[in-house]
């Protein structure tokens, strides 16, 4: 499990290191946490439940945030220690964040879901480790979670591919058209497997750049315990 957490952190933190500064004076602030869902939450929840193939999945709304770890579009200026990206009107995206009620395989973690606030399309499924206060709260309710042991079972490519393709088939409208374009790569000596699709035919307007990927992508990782993480920036690139 330790390998999986490191892998996730590299994705969500390491990739973001390419940008030295997302100009704070122009950035969109994160909205305060809100434990109640709005009138559009039913469509968000429906998208998540469809992806997870669980019509009874229980979710809680966390907040509205920016998808900066896996999607940014703006004007890039090179600097001595990296680069600066300024936001551009019309290209700031917000995602609604939901937590799944219930632990992931009894571990001290939960699935976190991101949904495009404009069109209710799922853009990310992440595994989030619980904070100490959340673990303490569970204990008070008589629930004990398992700490990361560092051991992750191995899974074959064939087994992982079945899991990955089932998720993608449920969530990607044009899956039949892109499935042969998915690029496979093994991770962590068989403890996880990953598939990536990029729309390299997509072109941003002149003067704009995107990070961490230059194109819209769909990416899914499957771990030995059949947990998954998923990113889909295609809807975020749409106006």
C-alpha positions as CSV (number, residue, x, y, z in Angstrom):
1,X,0.0,0.0,0.0
2,X,3.0,2.3,0.7
3,X,4.0,2.0,-3.0
4,X,0.5,3.0,-4.1
5,X,0.4,6.1,-1.8
6,X,3.8,7.2,-3.1
7,X,2.6,6.7,-6.6
8,X,-0.4,8.8,-6.0
9,X,1.6,11.6,-4.4
10,X,4.0,11.7,-7.3
11,X,1.0,12.2,-9.6
12,X,-0.8,14.8,-7.6
13,X,2.2,16.7,-6.2
14,X,5.2,15.9,-8.4
15,X,3.5,16.8,-11.6
16,X,2.4,20.1,-10.2
17,X,6.1,21.0,-9.5
18,X,6.5,22.0,-13.1
19,X,4.7,25.3,-12.4
20,X,6.4,27.5,-9.9
21,X,3.5,29.8,-9.3
22,X,-0.2,29.9,-10.3
23,X,-0.7,33.6,-10.0
24,X,-2.6,34.0,-6.7
25,X,-3.9,37.5,-7.6
26,X,-5.7,36.1,-10.5
27,X,-6.6,32.6,-9.2
28,X,-10.0,31.5,-8.3
29,X,-10.3,31.0,-4.5
30,X,-11.4,27.6,-3.1
31,X,-15.0,27.9,-1.9
32,X,-15.6,27.1,1.8
33,X,-16.5,23.5,2.8
34,X,-20.2,22.8,2.7
35,X,-21.8,19.6,4.0
36,X,-25.0,20.1,2.1
37,X,-25.5,19.3,-1.5
38,X,-27.0,21.8,-4.0
39,X,-29.8,21.2,-6.4
40,X,-27.5,19.8,-9.1
41,X,-26.0,17.2,-6.8
42,X,-28.3,14.5,-8.0
43,X,-26.6,14.6,-11.5
44,X,-23.1,14.6,-9.9
45,X,-24.0,11.6,-7.7
46,X,-25.6,9.8,-10.6
47,X,-22.3,10.1,-12.6
48,X,-20.3,8.8,-9.7
49,X,-22.6,5.9,-9.0
50,X,-22.6,4.9,-12.7
51,X,-18.8,4.9,-12.8
52,X,-18.6,2.8,-9.7
53,X,-21.5,0.5,-10.8
54,X,-23.1,1.1,-7.4
55,X,-26.6,2.6,-7.5
56,X,-26.7,2.9,-3.7
57,X,-23.2,4.4,-3.2
58,X,-23.4,7.0,-0.3
59,X,-21.5,10.2,-0.9
60,X,-20.9,13.5,1.0
61,X,-20.3,16.8,-0.7
62,X,-17.0,18.4,0.5
63,X,-16.4,21.6,-1.4
64,X,-15.8,23.2,-4.7
65,X,-12.1,23.3,-5.8
66,X,-9.7,23.8,-8.7
67,X,-8.5,20.7,-10.6
68,X,-4.9,22.2,-10.6
69,X,-3.0,19.0,-9.9
70,X,-4.2,17.4,-13.2
71,X,-5.5,20.4,-15.2
72,X,-4.4,24.0,-15.8
73,X,-4.6,26.2,-18.9
74,X,-3.1,29.6,-19.1
75,X,-0.3,31.8,-20.4
76,X,3.2,30.5,-19.4
77,X,6.2,32.7,-18.8
78,X,9.6,31.1,-18.4
79,X,11.5,32.0,-15.2
80,X,15.0,31.2,-14.0
81,X,13.7,28.6,-11.6
82,X,10.9,27.2,-13.7
83,X,7.8,28.9,-15.1
84,X,4.8,31.0,-14.1
85,X,1.3,30.3,-15.4
86,X,-1.3,33.1,-15.4
87,X,-5.0,32.3,-15.6
88,X,-6.9,33.3,-18.7
89,X,-10.6,34.3,-18.7
90,X,-12.8,31.5,-19.8
91,X,-10.2,28.8,-18.8
92,X,-10.6,28.6,-15.0
93,X,-12.4,25.3,-14.2
94,X,-14.0,24.3,-10.9
95,X,-14.8,20.8,-9.8
96,X,-17.2,19.7,-7.0
97,X,-15.5,17.3,-4.6
98,X,-17.3,14.4,-3.0
99,X,-16.1,11.8,-0.5
100,X,-17.4,8.3,-0.5
101,X,-19.0,7.3,2.8
102,X,-17.2,4.2,3.9
103,X,-13.5,3.1,3.9
104,X,-11.7,1.7,0.9
105,X,-11.2,-2.0,1.7
106,X,-11.2,-1.2,5.4
107,X,-8.1,0.9,5.1
108,X,-7.6,4.4,6.5
109,X,-8.6,6.0,3.2
110,X,-11.6,6.9,1.1
111,X,-12.4,7.5,-2.5
112,X,-12.6,11.2,-3.4
113,X,-14.5,12.1,-6.6
114,X,-14.2,15.3,-8.7
115,X,-17.1,16.4,-11.0
116,X,-16.9,19.2,-13.5
117,X,-19.2,21.8,-12.0
118,X,-20.5,22.8,-15.5
119,X,-21.6,19.5,-17.0
120,X,-21.6,17.0,-14.1
121,X,-18.9,14.9,-15.8
122,X,-16.5,12.9,-13.6
123,X,-13.0,14.2,-14.0
124,X,-11.1,12.4,-11.2
125,X,-11.3,9.5,-8.8
126,X,-8.6,9.6,-6.1
127,X,-7.7,7.6,-3.0
128,X,-7.4,10.1,-0.1
129,X,-5.8,9.1,3.1
130,X,-7.8,10.0,6.2
131,X,-6.6,12.8,8.5
132,X,-5.8,12.0,12.1
133,X,-9.0,13.7,13.3
134,X,-11.1,11.7,10.9
135,X,-9.5,8.5,12.1
136,X,-10.2,9.6,15.7
137,X,-13.8,10.4,14.8
138,X,-14.2,6.8,13.4
139,X,-12.8,5.3,16.6
140,X,-15.4,7.2,18.6
141,X,-18.1,5.6,16.5
142,X,-16.5,2.2,17.1
143,X,-14.9,1.9,13.6
144,X,-11.3,1.0,13.3
145,X,-9.4,1.3,10.0
146,X,-6.3,-0.5,8.8
147,X,-3.1,1.5,8.6
148,X,-1.0,1.2,5.4
149,X,1.1,-1.9,5.7
150,X,3.3,-1.2,2.8
151,X,2.4,-4.5,1.2
152,X,0.4,-4.4,-2.1
153,X,-0.6,-7.7,-3.8
154,X,0.5,-8.1,-7.4
155,X,-2.1,-8.3,-10.2
156,X,-1.6,-9.6,-13.7
157,X,-2.1,-7.3,-16.7
158,X,-5.0,-9.4,-17.8
159,X,-6.8,-9.1,-14.5
160,X,-6.1,-5.4,-14.2
161,X,-7.2,-4.8,-17.8
162,X,-10.6,-6.3,-17.1
163,X,-11.1,-4.0,-14.2
164,X,-9.9,-0.9,-16.0
165,X,-11.9,-1.5,-19.2
166,X,-15.1,-2.0,-17.2
167,X,-14.7,1.3,-15.5
168,X,-13.8,3.1,-18.8
169,X,-16.7,1.5,-20.7
170,X,-19.2,2.9,-18.1
171,X,-17.7,6.4,-18.1
172,X,-16.3,7.2,-21.5
173,X,-19.0,7.9,-24.1
174,X,-16.7,7.1,-27.1
175,X,-14.9,4.2,-25.5
176,X,-15.3,2.0,-28.5
177,X,-13.5,4.6,-30.6
178,X,-10.5,5.1,-28.3
179,X,-10.0,1.8,-26.6
180,X,-7.4,0.7,-29.2
181,X,-5.5,3.9,-28.6
182,X,-4.9,3.4,-24.9
183,X,-1.2,3.1,-24.1
184,X,-0.4,0.5,-21.4
185,X,2.4,0.7,-18.9
186,X,3.2,-1.6,-15.9
187,X,3.9,0.1,-12.6
188,X,5.7,-1.0,-9.4
189,X,6.7,-4.5,-10.5
190,X,3.2,-5.7,-11.1
191,X,1.6,-4.1,-8.1
192,X,-0.3,-1.7,-10.4
193,X,-1.0,-1.2,-14.1
194,X,-1.9,1.9,-16.0
195,X,-3.6,2.9,-19.3
196,X,-3.4,6.4,-20.9
197,X,-5.1,8.0,-23.8
198,X,-4.2,11.5,-25.2
199,X,-6.0,13.5,-27.7
200,X,-2.9,14.8,-29.6
201,X,-5.1,16.3,-32.3
202,X,-6.4,18.9,-29.8
203,X,-5.0,22.4,-30.3
204,X,-5.3,25.3,-27.8
205,X,-5.5,28.9,-29.0
206,X,-2.2,30.5,-29.8
207,X,-0.4,31.7,-26.7
208,X,-2.0,29.2,-24.3
209,X,-0.5,26.2,-22.7
210,X,-1.8,23.4,-20.5
211,X,-0.2,21.5,-17.6
212,X,0.6,18.8,-16.6
213,X,-0.5,17.4,-19.9
214,X,-0.4,19.1,-23.3
215,X,-3.6,17.5,-24.5
216,X,-6.9,16.2,-23.0
217,X,-6.2,12.8,-21.4
218,X,-8.0,9.8,-19.9
219,X,-5.9,7.8,-17.5
220,X,-6.7,4.9,-15.2
221,X,-4.5,3.0,-12.7
222,X,-5.5,-0.4,-11.2
223,X,-3.7,-1.7,-8.1
224,X,-3.2,-5.3,-6.9
225,X,-6.1,-5.0,-4.5
226,X,-8.3,-3.8,-7.4
227,X,-8.5,-0.2,-6.1
228,X,-8.3,2.3,-8.9
229,X,-7.5,6.0,-9.6
230,X,-8.9,7.8,-12.6
231,X,-8.4,11.1,-14.4
232,X,-10.4,12.5,-17.3
233,X,-9.6,16.0,-18.5
234,X,-11.5,15.8,-21.7
235,X,-14.6,17.7,-20.4
236,X,-12.4,20.3,-18.7
237,X,-11.0,21.2,-22.1
238,X,-14.4,21.8,-23.5
239,X,-15.9,25.3,-23.5
